[in-house]
Amino acid sequence: MGNTGLIMALMMAVLLLHFVVSFSTKTTDINTDRSTLLALKAHVSDPRNFLTTNWSVDILICNWVGVTCESRNQRVIALDLFNMSLSGTIPPDMGNLSFLTRLNIGYNNFHDLLPVQLTNLYRLKFISMSDNNFHGEISSWVGYFPELQYLSLSNNSFTGPIPSDMCDRLPTLKELYLSDNKLSGKIPIGLFKCKGLQNISLAFNSLEGILPEEIGNLTMLRTLDLRGNQIQ
């Protein structure tokens, strides 16, 4: 009986420790997401008061405007700030939203370079940053996103070439929109390794050269927009 009681006590102690550690970790994770979004709020001007009146420590983070949480662990999985008239920069803290699968900050006035810390968001499936004023080279922040299907960077001021290894970084990409930037150079053959691509827009850049015959590899392709370039 003595041994049985000791074993039961040890089991209860282990279970209690597991609960405490799990609760502490979950709370820390939620706090990390909250502090990350508050850092973003501190970097933007919000003339229509979408974030000013709602993103508050007095309101549950999952009830914040534009925020969607996963039902089980309450981690932020989607951030949709589309067309909110926000202006400012994206802080490096954004790389801490490790459960994020959807990021839509299109039709605002964000500017400057995108932080390399965004490469930490490997769960992303959807990225839209169109109609802002970001600049710099795409290769400087596009990391390995194994589940990304949609990428829109149109109507910004990105410069430099299209990364030749884009398909190695984005193996599941289906839609790519890079129109109305300042991209230059040739269309890399590596782009046509994304065999799941269905829609591509590279219009109104400064791309040149001959369209690679490897485009024939894209058997799923439905639209290809190359207007406003010097493509032969």
GUTINU-28593 format. One record per residue: x, y, z of N, C-alpha, C in turn. Coordinates in pm, whole numbers. Layout:
% GUTINU-28593
X; Y; Z; X; Y; Z; X; Y; Z
...
This chain:
% GUTINU-28593
83; -121; 0; 0; 0; 0; 87; 126; 0
201; 118; 78; 288; 233; 84; 346; 268; -52
391; 164; -125; 447; 187; -258; 340; 240; -354
219; 184; -344; 110; 228; -432; 77; 375; -408
72; 412; -280; 44; 552; -248; 152; 645; -298
278; 600; -287; 389; 683; -335; 384; 701; -485
353; 591; -558; 342; 598; -704; 230; 691; -746
115; 680; -678; 2; 768; -710; 38; 915; -685
110; 940; -575; 149; 1077; -544; 244; 1132; -649
338; 1047; -694; 431; 1090; -798; 358; 1119; -929
262; 1034; -965; 185; 1054; -1088; 107; 1185; -1082
47; 1212; -967; -29; 1336; -952; 64; 1457; -962
184; 1444; -905; 279; 1554; -911; 323; 1581; -1054
346; 1473; -1132; 387; 1488; -1272; 276; 1552; -1353
151; 1507; -1333; 38; 1564; -1405; 19; 1712; -1370
35; 1746; -1243; 21; 1885; -1201; 130; 1971; -1264
253; 1918; -1267; 363; 1993; -1328; 338; 2014; -1476
288; 1910; -1544; 257; 1921; -1688; 150; 2027; -1712
48; 2031; -1625; -58; 2131; -1640; -3; 2271; -1621
80; 2288; -1518; 135; 2421; -1490; 223; 2468; -1605
308; 2378; -1658; 396; 2414; -1768; 315; 2447; -1894
213; 2364; -1923; 129; 2387; -2041; 55; 2519; -2030
-1; 2547; -1913; -74; 2672; -1893; 18; 2792; -1906
137; 2780; -1848; 233; 2890; -1854; 277; 2916; -1997
303; 2808; -2072; 347; 2821; -2211; 238; 2884; -2296
113; 2839; -2277; 2; 2893; -2355; -16; 3041; -2326
-8; 3079; -2197; -23; 3219; -2161; 87; 3303; -2221
211; 3250; -2217; 324; 3322; -2275; 304; 3342; -2424
255; 3238; -2493; 233; 3248; -2637; 130; 3355; -2670
21; 3357; -2595; -83; 3458; -2617; -26; 3597; -2593
53; 3609; -2487; 114; 3739; -2456; 211; 3782; -2566
280; 3685; -2625; 372; 3716; -2735; 296; 3773; -2854
183; 3709; -2890; 101; 3760; -3000; 48; 3899; -2969
3; 3920; -2846; -51; 4050; -2807; 57; 4158; -2816
174; 4132; -2761; 280; 4233; -2763; 328; 4260; -2905
323; 4158; -2991; 362; 4176; -3130; 267; 4271; -3202
138; 4251; -3183; 40; 4337; -3249; 42; 4478; -3190
69; 4490; -3062; 81; 4624; -3003; 204; 4697; -3056
309; 4620; -3088; 427; 4681; -3151; 393; 4732; -3290
313; 4655; -3364; 268; 4700; -3495; 184; 4828; -3482
94; 4829; -3386; 9; 4946; -3362; 94; 5070; -3335
203; 5052; -3262; 289; 5165; -3226; 367; 5219; -3346
374; 5139; -3455; 449; 5181; -3573; 362; 5243; -3682
231; 5255; -3658; 144; 5303; -3765; 64; 5424; -3721
25; 5502; -3821; -72; 5609; -3802; -209; 5554; -3842
-310; 5582; -3762; -441; 5519; -3777; -550; 5627; -3782
-561; 5701; -3893; -653; 5816; -3898; -800; 5779; -3882
-836; 5656; -3914; -977; 5617; -3901; -1005; 5544; -3770
-902; 5537; -3684; -915; 5483; -3548; -963; 5338; -3543
-927; 5260; -3642; -962; 5118; -3637; -889; 5048; -3523
-760; 5071; -3511; -680; 5005; -3409; -679; 5083; -3278
-683; 5214; -3288; -672; 5299; -3170; -778; 5266; -3066
-899; 5246; -3109; -1009; 5225; -3015; -1035; 5079; -2984
-969; 4988; -3055; -1002; 4846; -3040; -885; 4762; -2990
-766; 4788; -3040; -650; 4709; -2996; -605; 4759; -2860
-661; 4700; -2757; -637; 4745; -2620; -616; 4624; -2530
-538; 4641; -2425; -515; 4532; -2330; -642; 4500; -2253
-743; 4587; -2261; -869; 4563; -2191; -966; 4477; -2272
-927; 4447; -2396; -1012; 4365; -2485; -936; 4239; -2521
-1002; 4125; -2522; -937; 4000; -2560; -880; 4012; -2701
-757; 3966; -2720; -689; 3981; -2847; -768; 3919; -2963
-841; 3811; -2935; -917; 3744; -3040; -1040; 3822; -3082
-1071; 3929; -3008; -1182; 4018; -3044; -1134; 4148; -3108
-1005; 4159; -3128; -951; 4278; -3193; -990; 4281; -3341
-1015; 4398; -3394; -1053; 4412; -3534; -940; 4361; -3623
-976; 4280; -3721; -880; 4228; -3816; -805; 4105; -3769
-830; 4059; -3646; -757; 3947; -3589; -845; 3823; -3582
-791; 3711; -3626; -860; 3582; -3614; -770; 3486; -3538
-827; 3418; -3440; -751; 3324; -3358; -793; 3180; -3386
-701; 3089; -3362; -732; 2947; -3369; -816; 2911; -3248
-921; 2833; -3267; -1020; 2811; -3161; -963; 2734; -3042
-869; 2645; -3066; -822; 2559; -2957; -718; 2629; -2868
-613; 2683; -2930; -505; 2740; -2848; -504; 2892; -2846
-602; 2955; -2917; -617; 3101; -2914; -497; 3176; -2970
-418; 3111; -3055; -308; 3181; -3122; -361; 3255; -3244
-298; 3366; -3279; -340; 3446; -3395; -301; 3373; -3523
-400; 3343; -3607; -374; 3272; -3731; -400; 3358; -3855
-468; 3472; -3838; -495; 3559; -3953; -496; 3704; -3908
-438; 3789; -3994; -437; 3933; -3970; -481; 4001; -4099
-598; 4065; -4095; -657; 4126; -4214; -682; 4275; -4186
-589; 4357; -4236; -598; 4503; -4218; -621; 4572; -4351
-688; 4505; -4441; -711; 4554; -4577; -786; 4687; -4578
-731; 4786; -4652; -798; 4912; -4679; -844; 4985; -4552
-753; 4998; -4456; -784; 5068; -4331; -718; 5206; -4323
-656; 5250; -4433; -589; 5381; -4437; -474; 5392; -4338
-412; 5280; -4306; -300; 5280; -4214; -173; 5324; -4287
-84; 5391; -4217; 46; 5426; -4273; 152; 5402; -4167
272; 5368; -4213; 379; 5339; -4119; 466; 5226; -4170
536; 5161; -4080; 628; 5055; -4117; 592; 4924; -4046
645; 4814; -4098; 623; 4683; -4037; 742; 4653; -3945
718; 4638; -3814; 829; 4615; -3721; 882; 4472; -3729
1006; 4449; -3692; 1062; 4313; -3691; 982; 4217; -3602
913; 4272; -3501; 833; 4188; -3410; 733; 4100; -3484
692; 4140; -3605; 591; 4064; -3679; 634; 3919; -3700
762; 3895; -3699; 811; 3759; -3715; 777; 3668; -3599
721; 3724; -3491; 684; 3642; -3374; 545; 3582; -3385
468; 3619; -3487; 333; 3562; -3503; 346; 3425; -3570
400; 3331; -3495; 446; 3205; -3553; 334; 3114; -3602
209; 3140; -3564; 98; 3058; -3611; 22; 3123; -3727
71; 3235; -3776; -1; 3312; -3878; -6; 3235; -4010
-127; 3221; -4066; -144; 3156; -4196; -192; 3254; -4303
-246; 3368; -4263; -299; 3466; -4358; -258; 3606; -4314
-198; 3681; -4407; -157; 3819; -4380; -203; 3907; -4495
-295; 3998; -4467; -348; 4088; -4569; -341; 4232; -4516
-244; 4307; -4570; -231; 4448; -4532; -241; 4537; -4656
-309; 4487; -4759; -321; 4559; -4885; -402; 4687; -4874
-380; 4778; -4971; -453; 4904; -4983; -440; 4989; -4856
-315; 5009; -4813; -284; 5101; -4706; -168; 5189; -4753
-95; 5246; -4661; 20; 5327; -4697; 143; 5287; -4616
162; 5155; -4602; 284; 5107; -4539; 402; 5134; -4633
518; 5155; -4574; 633; 5190; -4657; 760; 5134; -4595
873; 5167; -4656; 1005; 5125; -4612; 1031; 4979; -4651
1137; 4922; -4595; 1174; 4784; -4623; 1091; 4688; -4539
1071; 4567; -4591; 1006; 4463; -4511; 1113; 4392; -4428
1085; 4366; -4301; 1187; 4306; -4213; 1214; 4160; -4249
1341; 4121; -4240; 1379; 3985; -4272; 1314; 3885; -4176
1270; 3932; -4060; 1207; 3843; -3961; 1077; 3781; -4011
1021; 3835; -4119; 900; 3774; -4176; 927; 3632; -4225
1053; 3599; -4248; 1087; 3463; -4292; 1054; 3359; -4186
1031; 3403; -4062; 994; 3309; -3956; 851; 3258; -3969
770; 3323; -4051; 627; 3290; -4059; 605; 3180; -4161
660; 3063; -4133; 661; 2954; -4231; 525; 2887; -4250
426; 2921; -4168; 293; 2864; -4184; 205; 2943; -4282
253; 3055; -4332; 172; 3140; -4417; 126; 3068; -4543
-2; 3088; -4575; -61; 3037; -4699; -105; 3150; -4791
-123; 3270; -4735; -176; 3383; -4809; -103; 3509; -4765
-44; 3582; -4862; 19; 3710; -4833; -29; 3811; -4936
-88; 3921; -4890; -121; 4033; -4977; -69; 4162; -4915
25; 4225; -4987; 80; 4354; -4946; 65; 4455; -5059
-28; 4432; -5146; -45; 4516; -5264; -89; 4657; -5225
-61; 4753; -5316; -106; 4891; -5301; -58; 4954; -5171
73; 4947; -5150; 141; 5018; -5043; 261; 5088; -5106
363; 5115; -5029; 483; 5178; -5083; 610; 5111; -5030
606; 4978; -5024; 725; 4904; -4984; 830; 4913; -5094
956; 4905; -5054; 1063; 4905; -5153; 1171; 4806; -5111
1278; 4799; -5189; 1381; 4699; -5165; 1363; 4580; -5258
1448; 4481; -5244; 1440; 4363; -5329; 1355; 4254; -5264
1280; 4184; -5345; 1192; 4078; -5295; 1272; 3970; -5225
1389; 3939; -5278; 1469; 3829; -5224; 1517; 3856; -5081
1513; 3982; -5037; 1566; 4016; -4906; 1477; 3969; -4791
1350; 3937; -4818; 1262; 3896; -4709; 1178; 3773; -4741
1169; 3732; -4867; 1093; 3611; -4899; 1176; 3489; -4861
1134; 3422; -4755; 1204; 3303; -4710; 1138; 3177; -4764
1155; 3068; -4692; 1095; 2942; -4732; 956; 2932; -4669
855; 2946; -4753; 716; 2934; -4710; 657; 2809; -4776
666; 2694; -4711; 630; 2567; -4774; 483; 2550; -4805
395; 2637; -4748; 252; 2623; -4770; 191; 2743; -4843
273; 2839; -4883; 220; 2961; -4944; 160; 2932; -5081
35; 2978; -5101; -35; 2959; -5227; -62; 3091; -5300
-67; 3200; -5227; -107; 3329; -5285; -8; 3435; -5239
52; 3508; -5336; 144; 3618; -5304; 114; 3736; -5395
74; 3848; -5335; 47; 3969; -5410; 129; 4084; -5353
218; 4139; -5437; 302; 4253; -5401; 282; 4367; -5500
176; 4365; -5576; 152; 4463; -5682; 139; 4605; -5626
170; 4703; -5712; 155; 4844; -5678; 236; 4884; -5555
365; 4854; -5560; 460; 4899; -5460; 580; 4957; -5534
696; 4958; -5470; 817; 5012; -5533; 933; 4913; -5521
900; 4784; -5531; 1005; 4682; -5524; 1097; 4694; -5646
1225; 4674; -5623; 1325; 4685; -5729; 1404; 4555; -5740
1494; 4552; -5839; 1580; 4437; -5856; 1513; 4325; -5935
1578; 4211; -5943; 1526; 4100; -6023; 1422; 4016; -5947
1348; 3939; -6023; 1263; 3835; -5963; 1357; 3725; -5914
1350; 3683; -5789; 1443; 3581; -5739; 1440; 3454; -5823
1556; 3407; -5864; 1564; 3287; -5948; 1524; 3161; -5871
1533; 3167; -5738; 1499; 3050; -5656; 1362; 3064; -5591
1276; 3150; -5647; 1146; 3174; -5586; 1066; 3045; -5569
1073; 2956; -5667; 994; 2832; -5658; 1054; 2734; -5557
1183; 2745; -5532; 1242; 2663; -5427; 1194; 2711; -5290
1172; 2840; -5277; 1124; 2897; -5151; 973; 2882; -5136
901; 2885; -5247; 754; 2883; -5246; 704; 2766; -5331
724; 2643; -5288; 696; 2527; -5373; 549; 2503; -5403
457; 2561; -5324; 313; 2537; -5345; 241; 2657; -5405
317; 2754; -5457; 257; 2879; -5505; 162; 2856; -5622
43; 2918; -5615; -57; 2909; -5721; -85; 3043; -5788
-74; 3153; -5712; -104; 3285; -5768; 7; 3382; -5729
60; 3454; -5831; 172; 3546; -5811; 141; 3678; -5881
137; 3786; -5804; 105; 3918; -5858; 216; 4016; -5818
295; 4058; -5918; 407; 4149; -5896; 397; 4272; -5986
282; 4301; -6038; 266; 4410; -6134; 287; 4547; -6068
318; 4648; -6153; 330; 4787; -6109; 433; 4804; -5997
553; 4752; -6022; 667; 4775; -5936; 780; 4831; -6021
903; 4813; -5979; 1019; 4858; -6054; 1117; 4743; -6075
1062; 4626; -6097; 1144; 4506; -6115; 1216; 4511; -6248
1336; 4456; -6253; 1417; 4460; -6374; 1482; 4324; -6399
1550; 4316; -6514; 1616; 4191; -6549; 1525; 4100; -6629
1569; 3977; -6646; 1493; 3879; -6722; 1403; 3797; -6631
1301; 3739; -6690; 1218; 3645; -6616; 1300; 3518; -6594
1328; 3481; -6470; 1414; 3365; -6446; 1347; 3234; -6486
1425; 3144; -6543; 1373; 3013; -6579; 1320; 2940; -6455
1384; 2968; -6340; 1343; 2902; -6217; 1199; 2928; -6178
1142; 3039; -6227; 1003; 3071; -6195; 908; 2965; -6247
946; 2900; -6354; 857; 2803; -6416; 870; 2663; -6357
941; 2654; -6246; 944; 2529; -6169; 825; 2521; -6075
752; 2634; -6058; 630; 2634; -5976; 516; 2578; -6061
510; 2448; -6071; 417; 2385; -6165; 271; 2399; -6126
245; 2446; -6004; 107; 2468; -5962; 56; 2607; -5994
139; 2694; -6053; 99; 2831; -6082; -20; 2836; -6178
-120; 2915; -6140; -240; 2930; -6221; -254; 3072; -6276
-210; 3171; -6200; -222; 3311; -6242; -91; 3385; -6210
-38; 3454; -6312; 85; 3531; -6296; 64; 3669; -6356
96; 3773; -6280; 95; 3909; -6334; 228; 3976; -6301
302; 4009; -6408; 430; 4080; -6396; 422; 4213; -6470
303; 4260; -6496; 281; 4376; -6582; 342; 4504; -6525
380; 4594; -6616; 425; 4729; -6583; 544; 4730; -6485
648; 4659; -6528; 777; 4665; -6463; 880; 4702; -6569
1005; 4667; -6548; 1110; 4693; -6648; 1179; 4562; -6685
1101; 4457; -6697; 1155; 4326; -6733; 1186; 4323; -6883
1284; 4242; -6920; 1327; 4237; -7059; 1367; 4096; -7098
1403; 4081; -7226; 1450; 3952; -7273; 1340; 3870; -7340
1373; 3745; -7364; 1282; 3653; -7432; 1210; 3569; -7328
1080; 3550; -7349; 1003; 3465; -7259; 1053; 3322; -7269
1103; 3264; -7160; 1161; 3129; -7166; 1059; 3025; -7211
1106; 2932; -7292; 1016; 2828; -7342; 971; 2734; -7230
1041; 2740; -7116; 1003; 2657; -7002; 865; 2693; -6947
808; 2804; -6996; 671; 2838; -6954; 575; 2725; -6987
613; 2642; -7082; 530; 2527; -7118; 517; 2425; -7006
602; 2438; -6904; 592; 2346; -6789; 471; 2377; -6702
415; 2498; -6718; 305; 2541; -6631; 172; 2496; -6691
143; 2370; -6674; 23; 2313; -6735; -106; 2359; -6668
-95; 2420; -6548; -213; 2469; -6477; -240; 2617; -6507
-152; 2681; -6585; -158; 2826; -6604; -284; 2868; -6678
-351; 2971; -6623; -472; 3025; -6684; -451; 3167; -6735
-378; 3251; -6660; -353; 3388; -6706; -206; 3423; -6687
-153; 3498; -6784; -15; 3547; -6778; -17; 3690; -6832
11; 3788; -6746; 5; 3929; -6784; 146; 3987; -6782
196; 4023; -6902; 331; 4077; -6916; 329; 4217; -6974
216; 4284; -6975; 205; 4417; -7035; 303; 4515; -6971
346; 4614; -7050; 429; 4720; -6997; 571; 4681; -6963
622; 4578; -7031; 761; 4538; -7017; 827; 4538; -7154
948; 4487; -7160; 1017; 4472; -7290; 1043; 4324; -7317
938; 4245; -7297; 948; 4100; -7315; 921; 4066; -7462
1008; 3982; -7518; 988; 3936; -7657; 924; 3798; -7655
